[in-house]
């Protein structure tokens, strides 16, 4: 039973008891020589009031505290019931699932941390789609800036940053077409990397597109994560604020990181790397706060994580401060899931991916975002893929059973046949699968609102706990 229905059930019980108490005779009822009494509403109210015979001020403070606690409790019940019935709700394994992340995000600036949200997904999130709206909310609320994690060389264009790369680099990837070079699990946290033998140069410039948040257009912290395959990896960084380039080296084989900070936000960096290494990623941030990293994996079904070497991925994640890992997949599998057996097989695989990622990054909370509504032709009409609702329900159950949260694009856009309506309004493409730019912005805003609702509940619960302790 949904928590909203449970809340309604208890509310009805309490109301019924209140009516009985109000109607029950104040002098009781005698049955078979035995007298029975029920407290009145006044008795119950008075019983909760602390007695301060000699301290009127303490009594006043306690009364105010009780009133505030009652107000907070009412707010929690109302918001919880609202979110549980909302199409943009989270399906959570427990009500405090995101609390550790909210605490880390609140303390990020004071503790000089960049708490990361890694947003993996298929082509629905390319070009920083959906991630941008979530990043905007997080950084406005908790601080931070910059575009976040990027590959050493652009594979899929993004609006968040401009970059150009030169040098002897080989692209290694756990996903993509048959022309992509495979690497026996050595791909890093972006599920891909660039193998360098010799020298390579990366130039990073601030985004110029008018739709990009101003907070994204400045950066002051770089962190290059790699797997050193030679005797020494040397990194040199130039920016416009320094006369002498920053230089550092890493002489230990294996996974490592080299970090660089500026004294003030910049809009330009140039990195020169020399050695033999697999370059996993570079994080581009501005100050402490929360970073949201857009990691698109075109054509993927969400089953690629177990292809990455566990030890190498664990070490790479440890070089980052990861608070949440979002896995947004399912759309590429829906057309092929046409029976309960195939759906169960797919869901079991997703469960294994969640368990694997958690084993590599145990402190991070995992959120799975399932497929949107998608249309196919049935005779002459466009309609939702027949098995799609079953896929969504099965994914929700699987994800929660494996200790992760779920957010449903299918529900958030309106459910059955909603893709046809989104297309009619110009919010989805002619393939009836992908969102338009505006549609992706709306969906990203709805995801951000789901996090905002979760944070509001967290703040209310904390206030109530503080009042109870006092």
Secondary structure, 3 states (H helix, E strand, C coil): CCHHHHHHHHHHHHHHHHHHHHHCCCCCEEECCEEECCCCHHHHHHHCCCCCCCCHHHHHHHHHHHHHHHHHHHHHHHHHHHHHHCCCCEECCCCCCCHHHHHHHHCCCCCCCEEEEEEEECHHHHHHCCHHHHHHHHHHHHCCCCCEEECCCCCCCCCCEEEEEEEEEEEEECCCCCCCECCCCCCCCCCEEEEEEEEEEEEEEECCCCCCCHHHHCEEEEEEEEEECCCCEEEEEECCCCCCCEEEEECCCEEEEEEEEEEEEECEEEEEEEEEEEEEEEEEECCCEEEEEEEECCCCCCCCHHHCCHHHHHHHHHCCCEEEEEEECCHHHHCCCCCHHHHHHHHHHHHHHHHHHHHHCCCCEEEEEECCCCEEEECCEEEECCCHHHHHHHHHHHHHHCCCEEEEHHHHCCCCCHHHHHHHCCCECCCCCCECHHHHHHHHHHHHHHHHHHHHHHHHHHHHHHHHHC
